Amino acid sequence: MEQNEFEIEAKRMRPALLRMATRYLEDSDDAEDVVQDVLLKLWFLRGKLDKYRSVDALAIVITKHLCINCIRGARIEKVELEEGVRIGSGDNPEMKLVAEENMQEILDSISTLPNLQQAILRMKHIEGFEVEEIARMTGSTPVAVRTNLSRARKKVREQFMIHNR
């Protein structure tokens, strides 16, 4: 599929994908992000799109999966990460405060990462997916997933070390 054809298809599909994502996420900003990610994935697949019977169906499936991942990620971040801080901090109030501050710094560092690195880091360390599964879900290769995972970890580690000198 050529660039002009892709742009025409993307403009045609975008409103329907946006409506669908908004229904799932109930937040127009998150829905907008998901649709952008869908169109980006389709752009990277543009050479193979002619092999699919329906590009619309593919876009809908990708949108649905990204919305579900977004919902899971929000629920996991709000519940499990905060729970982990509370459990791991012990009875010492000073240690509890330090652990909470450290967790907040890590979360802040993660939020500065590019969306793909955030998603890969979340899928690997919070949701427990294997590299091959992440590669399949992101439409990437295991090598690219490992590279993004390594870069994300390194960036979070560097930012954490800078703040804790």
C-alpha positions in Angstrom: 0.0 0.0 0.0 1.4 3.4 -1.0 1.5 6.4 1.3 -1.3 8.2 -0.5 -3.6 5.1 -0.2 -2.7 4.6 3.4 -3.5 8.3 4.2 -6.9 8.0 2.6 -7.7 4.7 4.4 -6.5 6.2 7.7 -8.7 9.3 7.4 -11.6 7.1 6.5 -11.2 4.7 9.4 -10.1 7.1 12.1 -13.6 8.4 13.2 -14.9 4.8 13.7 -11.8 3.7 15.5 -12.0 6.8 17.8 -15.6 6.1 18.6 -14.8 2.5 19.5 -11.8 3.4 21.6 -13.8 6.1 23.4 -16.5 3.6 24.3 -13.9 1.2 25.7 -11.9 3.8 27.6 -14.4 6.5 28.4 -11.6 9.1 28.1 -11.1 10.9 24.8 -7.4 11.6 25.4 -6.7 7.9 26.0 -8.8 7.0 23.0 -6.9 9.4 20.9 -3.6 7.8 22.0 -4.9 4.4 21.2 -6.0 5.3 17.7 -2.7 7.0 17.1 -1.0 3.7 18.1 -3.3 1.7 15.9 -2.5 3.9 12.9 1.2 3.7 13.7 1.0 -0.1 13.8 -0.9 -0.1 10.5 1.7 2.2 9.0 4.5 -0.3 9.9 2.4 -3.1 8.4 1.5 -1.1 5.2 3.6 -3.4 3.0 1.6 -6.4 4.2 -1.9 -4.9 4.4 -2.8 -6.2 0.9 -2.6 -9.7 2.3 -5.5 -9.1 4.7 -9.1 -9.5 3.5 -10.2 -6.5 5.5 -7.9 -3.7 6.8 -10.9 -2.4 8.7 -11.3 -5.6 10.6 -7.6 -5.7 11.4 -7.7 -2.1 12.6 -10.7 -2.9 14.8 -9.0 -5.9 16.4 -5.8 -3.9 17.1 -7.9 -1.1 18.6 -9.8 -3.5 20.8 -6.6 -5.2 22.1 -4.8 -1.8 22.7 -7.9 -0.6 24.7 -7.9 -3.7 26.8 -4.2 -3.4 27.4 -4.8 0.3 28.4 -7.6 -0.7 30.8 -5.4 -3.5 32.3 -2.5 -1.2 32.7 -4.5 1.5 34.5 -6.0 -1.0 36.9 -2.7 -2.7 37.6 -0.9 0.6 38.2 -3.6 1.9 40.5 -3.9 -1.3 42.6 -0.9 -3.6 42.5 1.9 -1.0 42.5 0.5 0.9 45.4 -0.1 -2.4 47.2 3.5 -3.4 46.6 4.7 -0.2 48.3 2.6 -0.8 51.3 3.6 -4.5 51.7 7.3 -4.0 51.0 7.8 -1.1 53.4 7.6 -2.9 56.8 6.6 -1.4 60.1 9.2 1.3 60.2 7.6 4.6 59.3 10.8 6.1 57.9 11.4 3.1 55.7 7.8 3.2 54.6 8.2 6.9 53.5 11.4 6.2 51.7 9.8 3.2 49.9 6.8 5.3 48.8 9.1 8.1 47.6 11.2 5.6 45.7 8.2 4.0 44.1 6.8 7.4 43.1 10.2 8.3 41.5 10.2 5.1 39.5 6.6 5.7 38.4 7.5 9.2 37.4 10.5 7.9 35.4 8.4 5.3 33.7 5.8 7.9 32.7 8.6 9.9 30.8 9.4 6.9 28.6 8.0 6.7 25.0 4.7 4.9 24.9 6.1 1.7 23.4 8.8 1.4 26.1 6.2 2.1 28.8 3.9 -0.6 27.4 6.7 -3.2 27.0 8.0 -2.5 30.5 4.5 -2.9 31.9 3.8 -6.1 30.0 7.0 -7.7 31.0 7.3 -6.7 34.7 3.7 -6.1 35.8 1.6 -8.3 33.6 4.3 -11.0 33.4 4.3 -11.6 29.6 7.3 -13.3 28.0 9.3 -11.5 25.3 7.9 -13.5 22.5 4.3 -12.8 23.6 5.1 -9.1 23.8 6.6 -9.2 20.3 3.5 -10.8 19.0 1.2 -8.3 20.7 3.2 -5.2 19.5 3.8 -6.5 16.0 7.5 -6.4 16.7 10.4 -8.9 16.9 11.8 -10.4 20.1 15.1 -8.6 19.5 13.3 -5.3 19.2 11.3 -6.0 22.4 14.5 -6.9 24.3 16.2 -3.7 23.0 13.3 -1.5 24.0 13.1 -3.3 27.4 16.8 -2.7 28.0 16.6 0.9 27.0 13.6 1.5 29.2 15.2 -0.1 32.2 18.4 1.8 31.7 16.6 5.1 31.4 14.5 4.4 34.6 17.7 3.3 36.4 19.6 6.5 35.3 16.8 8.8 36.4 16.4 7.0 39.7 20.1 7.3 40.4 20.2 11.0 39.5 17.4 11.7 42.0 19.0 9.6 44.8 22.5 11.0 44.9 
